[in-house]
Amino acid sequence: MNIDHLRYFLVLTQEMHYGRAAQRLNISQSGLSHAMAALEQELGAPLFQKSGRGIALGRYGAALLPQAQQIVTLADNCLRSFQMLREGIGTLRIQTIPLLLVPLVTRLCRQFKAAHPGCDFTFSTGMSSQVCQSVLEGEADLGFCSKIFSDPQLEYAAIQSRPMVAAVPLDHPLAQQESVTLAETLPYPHVTYSWLSGQRDPVDRLFAPVRDRWHIAYEVEDANFILELVAQGFGITVLPDTPPVHRPGVKRLPVTDPVQTSDFYIVRQKAPHLLAAADQFFDYCVSQANGMDLTNEQLPPSAR
């Protein structure tokens, strides 16, 4: 079915006059008449009937009207979407681990959107494995995670490194110190990430040389849950220095021996992406990571 003929039909239903509709469409009146005749022939039914000096919508025309409106709207939206694709704008679906959503991911998205007014975002959260799976299956355009999952279709880039720190209750013996070594944490029970979390890997690497002396009392998936358990005296923890660590009720202590960092990544399906803005945003995040110190910038001012 000719989309232009449907557009002509919709204008004609508004004007109910061939001359005015043709003038509005910037075509000849005979061209409009020919288009309507072709549409009626294709449908096998008359769409208009004479009414005085003008025309009126007939029974079959009234039946076509809502469907024609839907078809033309869908066609216009399709054209608009592909124009957005070509021009590198559109809505990007972002999935991130909660640790990075505030404030790193939101800051990067805000700055990118300011520089690309036609771009917008939708957000969802999940664990690193879920983030990477969503990107792989096309449910998210880009992801932010803390663990690399080997897959030939995925591309990762490190965008931030965090030092490892200890967090202890305010009334804990270690709270009197300003820093701590890993060995000094070993006499106490620990709360740490479960195996479902991508943040368990850097913690495991840190404790690998002393694994037989590492007493894990509780394992949970979420950093906020870990810190709440610590604040309530269930144990101490060693984890990357992310915003949840900077909360009331716990003392944050840099781990000075050994010194280790935890990396965070942006992930995408290997370029080129269907939506040009996805590749542009990926490159933007990498350039921001390479061009400035994101480590301290993302922490609350009181924690710097």
C-alpha positions in Angstrom: 0.0 0.0 0.0 1.3 3.4 -1.0 2.1 5.4 2.1 1.8 8.7 0.2 -1.7 7.8 -0.8 -2.6 7.2 2.8 -1.1 10.6 3.7 -3.2 12.2 0.9 -6.3 10.4 2.3 -5.7 11.8 5.8 -5.4 15.4 4.5 -8.4 15.0 2.4 -10.5 13.8 5.4 -9.5 17.0 7.2 -10.2 19.4 4.3 -13.1 17.5 2.7 -12.4 19.4 -0.5 -10.1 18.2 -3.3 -8.9 21.7 -4.3 -7.9 22.7 -0.7 -6.3 19.4 0.0 -4.3 19.4 -3.2 -3.1 22.9 -2.4 -2.1 21.9 1.1 -0.3 18.9 -0.2 1.4 20.9 -3.0 0.2 18.6 -5.7 -2.3 19.0 -8.6 -6.0 18.3 -8.0 -5.9 15.7 -10.7 -2.9 14.0 -9.1 -4.8 13.8 -5.8 -7.9 12.5 -7.6 -5.8 9.8 -9.3 -4.2 8.8 -6.0 -7.6 8.4 -4.3 -8.9 6.4 -7.2 -5.9 4.1 -7.0 -6.4 3.7 -3.3 -10.1 2.9 -3.7 -9.3 0.4 -6.4 -6.8 -1.4 -4.2 -9.2 -1.5 -1.3 -12.2 -2.4 -3.6 -14.5 0.2 -2.0 -15.4 3.9 -2.3 -13.9 6.1 0.5 -15.8 9.4 -0.1 -19.2 10.4 -1.2 -20.4 13.7 -2.6 -21.9 16.2 -0.2 -23.1 19.5 -1.7 -20.1 21.3 -3.2 -17.6 19.1 -1.3 -17.3 15.6 -0.2 -18.0 13.5 3.0 -16.3 10.5 4.4 -18.2 7.3 3.4 -18.7 4.1 5.4 -15.5 2.5 4.1 -13.5 5.7 4.5 -14.5 5.9 8.1 -13.3 2.4 8.6 -10.0 3.2 6.9 -9.3 6.4 8.9 -8.0 5.0 12.2 -5.9 2.4 10.5 -4.5 4.9 8.0 -3.5 7.2 11.0 -1.8 4.3 12.7 0.1 3.2 9.5 1.3 6.8 8.7 2.3 7.4 12.4 4.3 4.1 12.4 6.0 5.0 9.1 6.9 8.4 10.4 8.3 7.0 13.6 10.3 4.5 11.6 11.8 7.2 9.4 12.5 9.3 12.5 14.2 6.4 14.2 16.5 5.7 11.3 17.3 9.4 11.0 18.3 9.3 14.7 20.4 6.2 14.0 22.3 7.9 11.1 22.8 11.1 13.1 24.1 9.2 16.2 21.2 10.1 18.5 18.5 8.1 20.2 17.8 6.4 23.5 20.6 4.2 25.0 19.7 1.4 27.3 22.2 1.3 30.1 22.5 -1.5 32.6 25.0 -1.2 35.5 26.0 -2.7 38.8 24.5 -0.6 41.6 27.9 0.4 42.9 28.6 2.5 39.7 25.1 3.9 39.1 25.7 6.8 41.6 27.5 8.9 40.9 29.9 7.6 38.1 27.4 6.4 35.5 24.9 9.2 36.1 27.6 11.8 35.8 28.9 10.4 32.5 25.4 10.1 31.1 24.5 13.7 32.1 27.6 15.1 30.5 27.2 13.1 27.3 23.5 14.1 27.0 24.4 17.7 27.4 26.8 17.4 24.5 24.3 15.4 22.4 20.8 16.9 23.0 19.0 14.3 20.9 20.3 11.4 23.1 18.6 10.0 26.1 19.0 7.0 28.4 17.0 4.3 30.2 18.6 2.6 33.2 18.5 -0.8 34.9 20.7 -2.5 37.4 22.1 -6.0 37.9 25.1 -8.0 39.0 28.1 -8.1 36.6 27.0 -11.4 35.1 23.5 -10.1 34.4 24.9 -6.9 32.9 27.1 -8.7 30.5 24.4 -11.2 29.5 22.0 -8.3 28.8 24.5 -6.6 26.6 25.3 -9.9 24.8 21.6 -10.6 24.2 20.8 -7.1 23.0 18.6 -6.2 26.0 21.1 -3.4 26.9 23.1 -1.3 24.6 26.0 -0.8 27.1 26.8 -2.0 30.5 29.0 -1.1 33.5 30.4 -4.0 35.4 33.2 -5.1 37.7 34.1 -8.4 36.1 35.2 -9.5 32.6 33.4 -12.5 31.1 35.2 -14.0 28.2 33.1 -13.9 25.0 34.2 -13.0 21.5 31.2 -10.8 21.0 31.9 -8.5 23.9 34.4 -5.7 24.2 35.5 -4.2 27.6 37.3 -1.1 28.6 38.5 -0.2 32.1 37.1 3.2 33.2 37.9 3.3 36.9 40.2 1.7 39.5 39.4 1.7 43.2 41.9 1.0 46.0 41.0 -1.8 48.5 40.0 -0.6 52.0 38.8 -2.1 55.2 35.7 -1.1 57.0 35.1 -1.7 60.7 32.5 -0.8 63.3 33.2 2.4 65.1 33.8 0.6 68.4 36.1 -2.0 66.9 39.8 -2.1 68.1 41.0 -1.3 64.5 38.9 1.8 64.5 41.6 3.5 66.5 44.0 3.3 63.5 44.2 5.4 60.3 45.2 2.6 58.1 45.5 -1.2 58.3 47.5 -4.0 56.8 45.8 -7.1 55.5 47.4 -9.2 58.2 45.9 -7.0 60.9 42.4 -7.8 59.7 42.9 -11.6 59.9 42.1 -12.2 63.6 38.6 -10.9 63.1 35.5 -12.4 61.3 34.8 -11.0 57.9 31.7 -10.1 55.9 32.3 -10.3 52.2 30.7 -10.6 48.8 29.1 -13.8 47.7 30.3 -15.7 44.7 27.4 -14.2 42.7 29.0 -10.8 42.8 31.7 -9.6 40.4 33.4 -7.8 43.3 34.3 -11.2 45.0 37.1 -11.7 42.5 39.4 -8.8 43.6 38.8 -9.6 47.2 39.7 -13.2 46.6 42.9 -12.2 44.8 43.9 -10.0 47.8 43.3 -12.8 50.3 44.8 -15.6 48.2 48.2 -15.7 50.0 46.5 -16.0 53.4 43.3 -17.8 52.5 43.7 -20.4 55.2 43.6 -17.6 57.8 40.7 -15.7 56.3 37.6 -16.3 58.5 34.5 -15.5 56.4 31.5 -15.2 58.7 28.9 -13.9 56.2 28.6 -13.7 52.4 26.1 -11.4 50.7 25.7 -9.9 47.3 25.3 -6.2 47.9 27.9 -3.7 49.2 25.3 -1.7 51.2 24.2 -5.0 52.9 27.9 -5.8 53.7 28.4 -2.3 55.3 25.2 -2.6 57.3 26.3 -5.9 58.8 29.6 -4.3 59.6 28.0 -1.3 61.2 25.9 -3.7 63.4 29.0 -5.6 64.6 28.7 -8.8 62.6 32.3 -8.5 61.5 34.7 -6.4 59.4 35.2 -6.2 55.7 37.8 -5.5 53.0 36.4 -4.4 49.7 36.9 -1.7 47.0 36.6 1.9 48.0 33.2 2.7 46.6 30.6 5.3 47.8 28.8 2.8 50.1 31.9 2.6 52.2 31.6 6.3 53.1 28.6 6.0 55.4 27.9 6.6 59.1 28.5 3.7 61.5 31.8 2.4 60.0 35.4 3.5 60.0 37.1 3.3 56.6 40.8 2.3 56.7 43.1 2.2 53.6 44.8 -1.2 53.2 48.5 -0.3 53.0 50.0 -3.8 52.7 49.5 -5.2 50.2 48.2 -2.4 48.0 45.7 -3.5 45.4 43.0 -2.0 43.2 39.8 -3.2 41.8 38.9 -2.3 38.2 35.5 -1.3 36.8 34.6 -1.6 33.1 32.2 -0.5 30.4 31.1 -3.3 28.1 29.4 -3.4 24.7 28.9 -5.7 21.8 31.9 -5.3 19.4 31.5 -2.2 17.2 29.9 -1.1 15.0 26.7 -0.9 17.0 23.4 -0.3 15.2 22.9 2.8 17.2 25.8 5.1 16.5 25.4 6.9 19.8 26.3 3.6 21.6 29.7 3.6 20.1 30.1 7.4 20.7 29.1 7.0 24.4 31.5 4.0 24.8 34.4 6.1 23.3 33.4 9.1 25.5 33.5 7.1 28.7 36.9 5.7 27.8 38.2 9.1 26.9 36.9 10.5 30.2 38.6 7.7 32.1 41.9 8.3 30.3 41.7 12.1 30.6 40.9 12.7 34.3 41.2 11.2 37.7 37.8 9.5 38.4 38.9 7.8 41.6 38.5 10.7 44.0 36.0 12.6 41.9 33.3 10.0 42.4 33.5 9.9 46.2 31.5 12.2 48.5 33.3 15.4 49.3 33.6 14.5 52.9 35.5 11.3 52.0 38.1 12.8 49.7 
